[in-house]
């Protein structure tokens, strides 16, 4: 068992005091300890921290671009993903977004943004599926993220289409330096502060980060709780929030790292907004998202 297997969860609450983790962020409150699975007999690593050490190591555990792939390497922003925007050096993955001279068509995903950027994305070959066989997952990574208007980096999981939601955003900056720890559900989870949309419910924990371009560790610990999945979020070793994934148990999810651009990160909702056609405000030069020591482990009950 790796050190992660031993140390994957050290959060206790005694008389209202949190023990075994770093101090909580301002405004955070201690959570009730999450239930441990009845059977967690072995621990296994499914993505090693060395996966960005070489392309050989990368190709064992990651695929380039979005998982939906094909001719559709876009999403809900203003960037189309390309493999040549992905690089490795010294154990660090770099995704680069480049502003184009003219738009490369229009995204087929709402809000149908003009594609003014060429950028990069990767996704894990092994899907995340919390169930009786794999009742716990620990997902973490260290990231250096450029932020600001028009910049939309993310480290996240999403249900295999068309099973969206679920989605969990472990790192997500949308146009500013506030990280969003988001949990998206099809039906209400009952979490405090949950927001309702047309076809989803989302719980957000907004955490301002003084310098996202410095290296920070982002983490979620996922655990089966009946038909639901509990999600404990951490930043730099400090617990931030606990959310509930309503009816997530048994639903396969992709793990994705991407650098999206424009669209909502530029404060734009659609064609009626000033700046929509040019997808501005946003960077006119290159933008980067860097990752290292990305690691995923899980318990196997049999």
N, C-alpha and C positions, 0 to 999 in steps of 0.2 A: 504494500500500500504506500502511495506517495505521501509526502508531507501534507498535500492538499487533502488527501483522504482522512488524515488524522485531524486536520485543522480547518476543515471546510466550514464548520459552524461553531462559533464560540460565543454565542449571545445568550446570556442569562439575565433574568430580572429578579432581583432580591430586594424587597422593601422599596421598590421603585427605582433602584439603582442598576445601571447597566454595568456588567462586569465582563472582562475578557476582550473588549474591543476598545478602539481609540475613542476619544471624547466625541459625543454626538454633535452634529452641526447645530448652530443656533436655530432654535425653533423646532428642532426634532424632539420627538418623545420616544421613550422606551417602548418596545413592542412586547407583547406576551410571547413567551417562547413558543416556537412552532413545534408541532408534533413530530416526533421521529418516526420513520417507517418501522413497521413491525419486523421486517426482515431486510437487512442491508448487509449481506454477507461478504461482499467483495467490492473493491473500488477499482475503477479502470480509467485511464486517461484516453480520451478519444481525439484530442488535439494537443500536441506537445508544444511547449514553449519554443522549441527549436524549429518550428515549421516555417519560419521566415529566414532561416540560416542559408538556404540554397533553394534553387528551383526544383531540385530533386525532392527535397523535404516538403516544399510547398505543394508539389503535385500529388504527394501522398494523401494530403488532407484537405486541399482547397481546390476549387474550380474558379476560373476567371469569369468576370461579369456577373449579371444577375441570374438567379436560378431559372427564371422564366425564359430567358435566352432567346434563341432563334433570331428572328429579325427584329425583336423588340428588346433592345438593351436600354430602355428608357424607364422612367417611373413618373412621379408626380411633380418633377422639377423641370429645369431647363437644360439638362445635360444628357447626352447620349454616352453610354459607357463603351470604352474601347480597351482592348487588352494592352495596347502599347502605352497606356497611361498608368500602368502598374509596374513598379520596380522594387527590387530587393537590394539591400546593401547593409552589411554588418549586422544582420539579424533584425533589420527594420524594414517593414513594408511601407512604401510610399504610394499613395494615390494622388495623382496630379490632375487638376482641372484647368483647362486652357480656354480662354475666350476666343471665339471664332470671328472671322471677318464678316460672315453672313450666317444666318440661322440655318441649321441642318434639318429643315422640316419642322414638324410639330409633334409633340408627345401625344400618343394615343390614350394617355391616362389623364383623368381630371387633375388639374384644371386646363389641360391641353396647351401647355406652354410652348412657345417657340424655342427650339433647341439651339441656344447660343453658346453652349459649352460642350467641350469634349472632356470626359472625365473617366474615372475608374471605379470598379466594384469587384468584390470577390464574394464567394459564398462557400461554406463548409460542405464537404462531400457527405459527411455523416449528419443526418437530421436529428433534431432534438425531439424526443418523444417521452414525456413523463407518464409512466404507467406502472403497473404492479411489478413488471420486470426491472424497470429503471426508475425507481421512485425519487431519486435526487439527482440534480445536475448543478454543477458549479461552473459558471462561465465568467471569465475575467480577461482583462487586457490592459496594457498601458498605452495611452494615446497622447499624441501632441497634435492639437487641432487648431488650425487657423479659424477664426470666427469673424463675424461682422455681417453687414448687409449683403444679402445674396449668397451666403455660404451656409451649407446644410450638410455637415458630416453626420454619420450615424453608424452605430454598432448595435445590431438589433436582431430579433427573431420575428418570423412571420409565418402564419399558417400556409400550408401548401394550397395554392389557388385551386378551387374557389373558397377554401375554408378560411377566409379572413373576416373578422379577426378569428384567432388570437394574434396579438402582437405585443412584444415587450421591447421598449427602447431603453437600452443600457447607457448608451451615449447618444445624445441628439442635441445639436445646437442649431436653432432655426433663426439665423440672421442676427444673433447677438451672443453674449457670453454667459447665458443662463442654460445650464444643462437640464434637459427634460427627461426624467425617469418616468416613462409612460407605460401604462398597461391598458390595452384595448380589448373590449369584450363585445360579444354579440348581444348579451343580455346583462342587466344590471348586476353588479357584484355587491352593491350595498356599501362600497368603500366610501369613507368620508371624503367629500369634495368631488365626487364623481360628476362628470359632465356628460350630457346626452346629445348625440347627433342624430342624423336621419336614420342610420342603420348601424349605430355602434354606441358604446358607452366607454368613456376613457377617464382614468384616474391619473393625474399628473402631480409629480413632486418636482417643483422648480427649485433648482439649486444654483445660485450665482457662483461662478468660478472666477477667481481673481485673474488668473493667467492660463487660459485653456491651451495656449501654445507650449507651455511647460508640460513635462510628462506627469500625467495623473493616471491612477488606476481606477477603472470602472468595473463593477462586478454585480452579478445577480446570482442568487442562490435560489433554485427552483425545487419544490418538493411536493409530492402528491399528498392531497388532503381530500380523501373520498373521490368525488368526481371533479373536484377543483384542483388547482395548482396554486400553492403559495409562492410569492416572489418577494425576496428580501434584497433590497438594493443597497449598495455600498459605494462610497467615493473615498479613495485614498485610505481604505481600511476602516472608515467610520460608517456605521449603519445610517441610512438616510430614511428609508420608508419600507413598509410592508404592504403589498397589494394582493388582491385575489384574482386569479385567472379563472373566471366562471366557466365550468364545464370544459376545461382544457385537457383533462386527463385523457391520454390516448390519441391526441391530435398531433400529427407530425408538423414540425416547424423547421424552416430554414434558418441558419445563422448567417448574417450578411454584414459585411463592412463596405460602406460606400461613401463617396463624396458627391452629393447631389448639389445643385446650384439653382439660384433664381427662384421664381415662383413664390411660394409662401415665405421663403427666406428673404425675399426682396420686398415683402409687405404687399404682394400682389395676389389678388383673388381671381382675376379674369380679365378679358379683353377690354372692359370698360375702365380699367385703372390706368392712370398716367404712367408711362414707362413699360407697359405690358409688351408692346411689340419689340422693344429692345431688351427686355428683361433686365431693367436697371431700376434702382441702384444695385450694383454688384461689381466684383473685381473685373478689371480690364486686362490684368496680367494673369500669371499663374497662381494657383491656390493649392495648398497641400494638406493632406491628412496622413499622419504617420502612426504606425502601430508596432508594438513589440511585445514579446512575452504573452501573446494571446494563448489562453489555455482553457480547455474544457475537460471536465472529468464527470463521472457519474457513478452511482452505486448500481450494482447488479444483484438482484434479489435471488436469482438462481441461474 
